Amino acid sequence: MASKGRTVLSVIFLAAGLVLLVPGILFWVMSAGSSSDPAYKEPYCVVELEDITELGGSYEGVSAEEGYTFYEFSYLVKNLGDGESYQELPSLYYEGPEYNDVYEHYYWDSQVTPEEETEAPLFDGYYDLCIPPGRVGRASEVLMVKDGVTAVQASYYPGYSDEKLILDIDLS
């Protein structure tokens, strides 16, 4: 009789385990399939330098630091992805051969030190949609570049899950 009770108890536990296991497996399969959700569309913004304009020692009432000149960099931004691009894409980060060769607009707006600089989006309005898929937008940035610097690099991520791209910019 005790053996029959154990058998019934084992069957009950086995049935309860199956009742919990089957929905768990179904949930796992469904959530694994949703990671490649066909409804999700990602932007892929490629930046192309269109023009460079030397602005001189002052820009909108701000004087450049001693030994620096303001430049305006104009870009074409192409969204080659299948989703709308938000304005935080792309964010360009500029570098020259030396650490202090390039300062972006937030440097002279807020008078922060270079160590406090953060990456800023190319477009204003961080969470606003800006470039639909397959379309081209225009943007520009004003930078303060150290005199004598002949080339800078702008690095950016074309999409949320893509590797960093580097744009070489010749100032000469």
C-alpha positions in Angstrom: 0.0 0.0 0.0 2.8 2.3 0.8 4.4 1.5 -2.6 1.1 2.4 -4.3 1.0 5.7 -2.5 4.5 6.6 -3.6 3.6 5.7 -7.2 0.5 8.0 -7.1 2.5 10.8 -5.5 5.3 10.4 -8.1 2.7 10.6 -10.9 1.1 13.7 -9.4 4.6 15.4 -9.1 5.4 14.3 -12.7 2.1 15.8 -14.0 2.7 19.0 -12.1 6.2 19.3 -13.5 4.9 18.8 -17.0 2.2 21.4 -16.5 4.8 23.9 -15.5 7.5 22.7 -18.0 5.4 22.9 -21.2 4.3 26.6 -20.8 7.9 27.5 -19.8 9.3 25.9 -22.9 6.6 27.7 -25.0 7.4 31.0 -23.4 11.1 30.5 -24.0 10.6 29.7 -27.7 8.3 32.6 -28.2 10.6 35.1 -26.5 13.6 33.7 -28.4 11.8 34.3 -31.6 10.8 37.9 -30.7 14.5 39.0 -30.5 14.5 39.1 -34.3 11.2 40.9 -34.4 10.4 41.6 -38.0 8.4 44.7 -36.9 11.5 46.3 -35.5 13.3 48.5 -38.0 16.7 50.1 -37.3 18.3 53.2 -38.8 21.7 53.2 -40.4 22.9 56.7 -40.9 26.0 57.3 -43.0 27.7 60.7 -42.7 29.3 62.4 -45.7 31.3 65.7 -45.4 29.8 68.2 -47.8 31.7 71.4 -47.0 34.1 73.1 -44.6 33.9 76.8 -44.0 36.6 78.7 -42.0 34.7 81.2 -39.8 37.6 82.9 -38.2 38.3 84.0 -34.6 34.7 84.6 -33.6 31.3 82.9 -33.9 27.9 84.2 -32.7 29.6 86.6 -30.3 32.0 84.1 -28.9 35.7 84.6 -29.4 37.9 81.6 -30.1 40.6 80.9 -27.6 44.1 82.1 -28.4 45.6 80.0 -31.2 42.2 78.5 -32.3 39.9 79.2 -35.3 36.2 78.4 -35.7 35.2 76.1 -38.6 31.8 75.0 -39.8 31.5 71.4 -41.0 28.5 70.7 -43.2 27.3 67.1 -43.7 24.9 65.0 -45.7 23.4 62.3 -43.5 21.9 59.4 -45.3 19.6 57.0 -43.6 20.3 53.7 -45.4 18.4 51.6 -42.8 14.8 50.6 -42.7 13.8 52.5 -39.6 13.4 56.2 -38.8 16.5 57.8 -37.3 16.3 59.7 -34.0 18.4 62.8 -33.8 20.9 61.3 -31.4 22.1 59.3 -34.4 24.7 60.0 -35.5 26.7 61.6 -32.8 30.1 62.7 -34.0 33.1 62.7 -31.8 36.0 64.8 -33.1 39.7 64.2 -32.5 42.9 65.8 -33.8 46.5 64.5 -33.6 46.7 66.0 -30.1 44.2 65.9 -27.3 43.3 69.6 -27.3 43.2 70.2 -31.1 39.4 70.3 -31.4 36.7 71.7 -29.2 33.0 71.2 -29.9 30.2 73.7 -29.3 29.4 72.7 -25.7 33.0 73.5 -24.7 32.6 77.2 -25.3 28.9 77.4 -24.5 29.2 76.1 -20.9 32.9 76.7 -20.4 33.6 73.2 -19.2 37.0 71.7 -19.1 38.0 69.2 -21.8 37.8 66.4 -19.2 34.1 67.1 -18.7 33.2 67.0 -22.4 30.6 64.5 -23.5 29.5 63.3 -26.9 26.7 65.5 -28.4 24.3 64.6 -31.2 24.8 66.0 -34.6 21.1 67.2 -34.7 19.4 69.1 -31.9 16.3 67.5 -30.3 17.6 64.3 -28.9 14.4 62.2 -29.0 12.8 63.6 -32.1 12.6 61.6 -35.3 14.7 63.3 -38.0 15.5 61.2 -41.0 13.1 58.7 -42.5 14.5 55.5 -44.0 15.9 56.1 -47.5 16.1 59.8 -47.1 19.0 62.3 -46.8 19.3 65.1 -44.2 21.7 68.0 -43.8 23.4 69.1 -40.6 26.3 71.2 -39.6 28.5 71.7 -36.6 30.8 74.5 -35.6 34.1 73.5 -34.1 37.0 75.4 -32.6 40.2 73.9 -34.2 43.8 74.7 -33.1 45.7 76.7 -35.6 48.1 74.6 -37.7 46.0 71.4 -37.5 45.5 70.1 -41.0 43.3 67.1 -40.4 40.8 65.8 -37.8 38.8 62.6 -37.4 35.1 62.3 -36.7 34.0 59.0 -35.3 30.4 57.8 -35.0 28.1 54.8 -34.9 25.8 54.5 -37.9 23.2 52.4 -36.1 22.5 51.2 -32.6 24.1 47.8 -33.1 26.9 48.7 -35.5 30.6 49.3 -35.1 32.2 52.7 -35.0 33.0 54.4 -38.3 35.7 57.0 -38.7 35.5 60.0 -41.1 38.8 61.6 -42.0 38.5 65.3 -42.6 41.2 67.3 -44.4 41.3 71.0 -43.4 44.1 72.0 -45.8 
